[in-house]
Amino acid sequence: MPQLPSSGSDALPAPSRLAGFPRSARLCAKVDFDRVFKDGKRSSEPALTLYWLQDPAPARLGLAVSRRVDPRAVGRNRIKRALREGFRSMRQGLRGGAYVVVARAEAARIDGPGLRAALAHRLLKLGALPAVAGLGTMPPAADPADPAHASPRTPS
């Protein structure tokens, strides 16, 4: 029968804290949530509503997933894990401020990548996440109506 690691040097390495979600990136106090709800910008879609209150501090996340979204704790925790991971992966590119995500009933029917995509879409919509440049290596096509991009005329 195989032996399980006991302790010390035989144990599996702990996950890197650099890739984790530090306490400084969390929004926990009720007064902070209330302030974001009252003074922040809001953007909604069927799966979630995102509130953002811009300030000079680094991006912080608060989550609200009620029993109305999913009566089972395992379902609510899955939603929170997916949203937290999406926020963590985009945090470096986000503008500073407090973000609160309120999950809606549709969130229980969406998988993890879908929830992360919905969060990214809301962040773009609010202007908290800069738009990603187009794919490819060519610069975008010039607008022919723009005089700055007009081709030089040859005298005749």
C-alpha positions in Angstrom: 0.0 0.0 0.0 1.5 3.4 -0.9 2.5 5.8 1.8 1.0 9.3 2.0 3.4 12.2 2.7 3.7 12.6 6.4 5.1 16.1 7.1 7.9 18.5 6.5 10.0 18.0 3.4 7.9 15.0 2.2 4.7 17.1 2.0 3.5 18.6 -1.3 4.7 22.2 -1.9 2.3 24.9 -0.9 0.8 27.0 -3.7 2.6 30.2 -4.5 1.2 33.2 -2.6 2.2 35.4 -5.6 -0.6 33.9 -7.6 -3.1 33.9 -4.7 -5.7 36.4 -3.7 -4.1 38.5 -0.9 -6.2 40.0 1.9 -5.4 43.5 0.5 -7.4 42.6 -2.6 -10.5 41.8 -0.7 -13.5 44.0 0.2 -15.0 42.7 3.4 -16.6 45.4 5.5 -20.3 46.2 5.2 -19.5 50.0 5.1 -17.2 49.4 2.1 -19.9 47.5 0.2 -22.5 50.2 1.1 -20.2 52.9 -0.2 -19.7 51.1 -3.5 -23.4 50.5 -3.9 -24.3 54.1 -3.2 -21.5 56.0 -5.1 -20.2 53.5 -7.7 -20.9 53.0 -11.3 -23.1 50.0 -12.2 -23.2 47.6 -15.2 -25.5 44.6 -15.4 -26.2 41.5 -17.5 -28.3 38.4 -16.8 -25.6 36.6 -14.9 -24.2 39.4 -12.7 -24.1 43.0 -11.8 -20.8 44.8 -11.3 -20.4 48.0 -9.2 -17.1 50.0 -9.4 -16.1 52.9 -7.2 -12.9 54.3 -8.6 -10.2 55.4 -6.1 -6.4 55.5 -6.0 -6.0 52.3 -4.0 -5.3 49.0 -5.9 -8.2 47.0 -7.2 -10.2 45.2 -4.5 -13.0 42.7 -4.9 -16.2 42.1 -3.0 -18.6 39.2 -3.8 -22.3 38.9 -3.1 -23.8 35.5 -4.0 -27.1 34.9 -2.2 -29.1 31.8 -1.6 -31.5 33.0 -4.3 -28.8 32.4 -6.8 -28.2 28.8 -5.7 -29.7 27.3 -2.6 -26.7 24.9 -2.3 -23.5 26.2 -0.7 -21.4 24.2 -3.2 -23.0 26.1 -6.1 -22.5 29.5 -4.5 -18.9 28.6 -3.7 -18.3 27.5 -7.3 -19.6 30.9 -8.6 -17.4 32.8 -6.1 -14.3 30.8 -7.0 -14.8 31.4 -10.7 -15.3 35.2 -10.2 -12.4 35.5 -7.8 -10.1 33.7 -10.3 -11.2 35.9 -13.1 -10.6 39.0 -11.1 -7.3 37.8 -9.8 -6.1 37.1 -13.4 -7.1 40.6 -14.6 -6.2 42.5 -11.4 -2.9 43.9 -12.7 -4.6 45.5 -15.7 -7.5 47.0 -13.7 -7.9 50.6 -12.7 -7.8 51.2 -8.9 -10.9 51.0 -6.9 -13.4 48.9 -5.1 -15.3 46.3 -7.2 -18.4 44.5 -6.0 -19.9 41.7 -8.1 -23.5 40.7 -7.3 -24.3 37.3 -8.8 -27.8 36.8 -10.3 -29.9 33.6 -10.8 -28.5 33.1 -14.3 -25.0 32.7 -12.8 -25.9 29.2 -11.4 -26.5 28.0 -15.0 -23.1 29.3 -16.4 -19.8 27.4 -16.1 -16.6 28.9 -14.8 -15.1 30.2 -18.1 -18.5 31.8 -18.9 -18.6 33.6 -15.5 -15.1 34.9 -16.1 -16.0 36.1 -19.6 -19.1 37.8 -18.2 -17.0 39.6 -15.6 -14.4 40.7 -18.2 -17.2 42.0 -20.4 -18.7 44.1 -17.5 -15.2 45.4 -16.7 -14.7 46.5 -20.3 -18.2 48.1 -20.4 -17.4 50.2 -17.3 -14.0 51.2 -18.6 -12.2 49.6 -15.7 -10.3 47.2 -18.0 -8.5 48.6 -21.0 -9.6 47.2 -24.4 -7.3 44.5 -25.8 -5.7 45.4 -29.1 -6.9 43.4 -32.1 -5.3 40.1 -33.0 -2.7 39.9 -35.7 0.5 41.8 -36.6 -0.9 44.4 -39.0 -1.9 47.8 -37.8 -5.6 48.6 -38.1 -6.8 49.8 -41.4 -6.9 53.6 -41.9 -10.3 55.2 -42.2 -10.6 56.7 -45.7 -12.8 59.6 -44.4 -10.0 60.7 -42.0 -7.9 63.5 -43.6 -4.9 62.5 -41.5 -4.8 59.2 -43.2 -5.5 60.4 -46.8 -3.1 59.3 -49.4 -0.8 62.0 -50.8 -1.9 63.4 -54.1 0.4 63.6 -57.0 0.3 66.9 -58.9 -0.9 66.6 -62.5 
